Amino acid sequence: MAGWDRKPEDRQRWVLDPLVGIGPLRFGMDSDEVRAALGGASGSGSQVARDGSFWESYNDSGLTLLHLPGMLLAGVAVHAEVGPWVSLAGVELMDRVPSEVSADLHRLARGQKVRAGLNRGGDPEIAAWGLSMGAVQAWETSAEGYPARTDRAITQVLVCAPELADDPYATDLVTLWRDIREEPIAAGGWPVTADQDRARWEWTPLEGVGPLRFGMTVDEVIAALGDEEPAARRGSFPHYAFRRYGQWNLEEDRFDGAGLTAHYRLRDGGPRLGAVTVHGRTGPQVVHDGMKLIGQKVTALDADLIERAERGDMGLVIGCSGDLGIHGCNMYVRSARAGDGMVSEARFCDADWEDHG
């Protein structure tokens, strides 16, 4: 959502020099050299690992910089709607339709006789260029001048030094910034379950959704889902900077068969269910007051929520990621990528759950 109103003419134009650098940045620069190259800009947030590697955000510039031990620049993530325009051999990489960029990059790779693979997100990843593409939801300015979600996905890019180029998202440094190892693999395909093929679940605000009730133990959640084992689990240690120190705490389980993610928090001596995200592409359909919440056009659902709020039928709240929710229900309509577009999904929470995106 940040930078949704940045004008195209206000963005710099950078050229990618594969495995060497991008724009004024060169891999191997130290932090002082990076700041000088960016005109004295300072980072606004960072995370440091025990070995001295770290990432640092430059929100005003639309960049995240990844540094190896010794503060040496090794990766640059350029954000879709905020960062500089980036090109490679005449191919524009930023803020475009993902499938069109993918086709252009595969043609360029064939012409230069380099191998083009796919990353976990189903987007091009080309080790010979230290390039890994990605995509996020596009935003636009509403008629009232506010940021508004669209139904489009647009491209962004991660470029890396040779040390990270072979498989960026498997390296410790990139994982420190964005750990996607437990996310589902979208190997170039984005199937969306037809509405008539989805299970129908009821939602009781602040109590539960479908067969799941807030406060359940992990075993109770698994049993309620027909003994489906989670496809992936995510958790953390209490001291992030010192990985594998202290008790590992389960935070979420992803159930691909059921099409949902169960979110936990520690309570009563163990993890208890506090929220459920029903996946947009594959999850059960949940209907509230005549509105289908799952697998719909995000813009249509947002418009429906706003219209009902303007009529006084309900109040609206806005989540930290710009998601719209129903006041008093602790539910947020989220979005999930489906190739070049987006579909709606929803996170249902208990009364005490603080959603952080």
CORRA-V564639 format. One record per pair of residues at least 12 apart in sequence whose ideal C-beta (glycine too) atoms are under 7 Angstrom apart, sorted by the first residue. I is the first residue (numbers start at 0). J is the second residue. D is the distance in whole Angstrom. If there is no record, write none. Layout:
i	j	d
I	J	D
I	J	D
This chain:
i	j	d
0	138	6
0	146	6
0	320	7
0	321	4
1	58	6
1	81	6
2	61	6
2	80	5
2	81	3
3	80	6
3	138	4
3	139	7
3	146	4
4	140	6
5	80	6
5	81	6
10	83	6
10	84	5
11	83	4
12	83	6
12	84	5
13	83	4
13	84	7
13	85	5
14	86	6
15	85	6
15	86	7
15	87	4
15	158	6
17	127	7
17	128	4
17	129	6
18	129	5
18	160	7
18	161	5
18	164	6
21	75	5
21	85	7
21	158	5
22	83	6
23	36	4
24	36	6
24	72	6
24	75	6
26	72	5
26	73	6
26	160	4
27	71	5
27	72	6
28	72	5
29	70	5
29	71	6
30	66	7
30	70	5
33	64	6
33	72	6
37	57	7
37	60	6
40	57	6
40	59	7
40	60	6
42	55	4
42	56	6
42	57	6
43	56	5
43	58	5
44	56	4
46	175	6
47	240	6
48	171	7
48	175	5
48	240	7
49	240	6
49	241	6
49	242	7
50	68	5
51	68	4
51	69	7
52	66	6
52	67	5
52	68	5
52	171	7
52	172	5
52	175	6
53	66	5
54	175	6
54	176	4
60	82	7
61	77	6
61	78	4
61	81	3
61	82	3
61	83	7
62	75	6
62	76	7
62	77	6
62	78	7
62	82	6
63	76	4
63	176	6
65	172	5
65	173	7
65	176	6
67	162	7
67	172	6
73	159	7
73	160	4
73	162	6
73	163	6
73	172	6
74	157	6
74	158	7
74	159	5
74	160	7
74	163	6
74	167	7
74	172	7
74	173	7
75	158	5
76	157	5
77	93	7
77	155	6
77	156	5
78	155	6
79	93	6
79	94	5
79	135	5
79	153	5
79	154	6
79	155	4
80	94	6
80	137	7
80	138	7
85	156	6
87	128	7
88	107	6
90	103	5
90	104	6
90	107	6
92	154	6
92	156	5
93	154	6
93	155	7
93	156	7
94	153	5
94	154	7
95	153	6
95	154	5
96	339	5
97	122	6
97	134	5
97	152	6
97	154	5
97	339	6
98	338	7
98	339	5
100	132	6
100	154	5
101	122	7
101	123	5
104	123	5
104	125	7
105	123	7
108	125	6
113	125	6
113	127	4
114	127	7
117	186	6
117	187	6
118	131	5
118	168	6
119	168	6
119	179	6
119	182	6
119	184	5
120	133	6
120	185	6
121	185	4
121	186	6
121	187	5
121	188	7
122	134	6
126	164	5
126	165	5
129	158	5
129	159	4
129	160	6
129	161	7
129	164	4
130	156	7
130	158	6
131	157	5
131	167	5
132	154	6
132	156	6
133	155	5
133	156	7
133	157	7
134	152	4
134	153	6
134	154	5
134	155	7
134	336	6
135	152	7
135	153	7
135	155	6
136	148	6
136	149	7
136	152	6
136	334	5
136	341	5
137	149	5
137	151	4
137	152	7
137	153	5
146	321	6
148	297	5
148	298	7
148	301	6
148	321	7
148	334	6
149	298	6
150	296	5
150	297	6
150	298	5
150	340	5
150	341	5
151	340	6
151	341	7
152	336	5
152	339	6
152	340	6
152	341	6
181	231	4
181	232	7
181	233	5
181	253	7
183	255	7
189	280	7
189	337	5
189	338	4
190	280	7
191	280	5
191	294	6
191	337	5
191	342	6
192	280	7
192	281	5
192	294	7
194	284	6
194	294	6
197	283	5
197	284	4
198	283	4
199	283	7
199	284	5
200	283	4
200	285	5
202	285	5
202	287	6
202	347	6
204	328	4
204	330	7
205	328	7
205	329	6
205	349	6
205	350	5
208	275	5
208	277	7
208	285	6
208	347	5
209	283	6
210	223	4
211	223	6
211	272	6
211	275	6
213	272	5
213	273	6
213	349	4
214	271	5
214	272	6
215	271	7
215	272	4
216	269	6
216	271	7
217	249	7
217	263	7
217	270	6
220	261	5
220	272	6
224	254	6
224	257	5
227	254	5
227	256	5
227	257	6
229	252	4
229	253	6
229	254	6
230	253	5
230	254	7
230	255	4
231	253	5
232	249	6
232	252	5
233	250	5
233	251	5
234	247	5
234	248	5
234	249	5
234	250	5
235	248	6
235	250	6
248	265	6
249	263	6
249	270	5
250	262	7
250	263	6
251	263	7
258	277	7
258	278	5
258	281	4
258	282	3
258	283	6
259	275	6
259	276	6
259	277	5
259	278	6
259	282	5
260	276	4
261	275	6
262	274	4
262	275	7
262	276	7
273	348	7
273	349	5
273	352	5
274	346	6
274	347	7
274	348	4
274	349	7
274	352	5
275	347	5
276	333	7
276	344	6
276	346	5
277	293	5
277	344	6
277	345	5
278	335	6
278	344	5
279	293	6
279	294	6
279	334	7
279	335	4
279	342	4
279	343	6
279	344	3
280	294	7
280	335	6
280	337	6
280	342	6
282	344	7
285	345	6
290	303	6
292	332	6
292	343	6
292	345	5
293	343	6
293	344	6
293	345	6
294	342	5
294	343	7
295	342	7
295	343	5
297	334	5
297	341	5
297	343	5
300	332	6
300	343	5
301	323	6
304	323	5
304	332	7
313	325	5
313	326	7
314	326	3
314	327	7
318	331	4
318	354	6
318	356	7
319	354	7
319	355	6
319	356	5
320	356	4
329	348	4
329	349	7
329	350	6
329	352	6
330	345	6
330	346	7
330	347	5
330	348	7
331	345	7
331	346	5
331	354	6
332	345	5
333	345	6
333	346	6
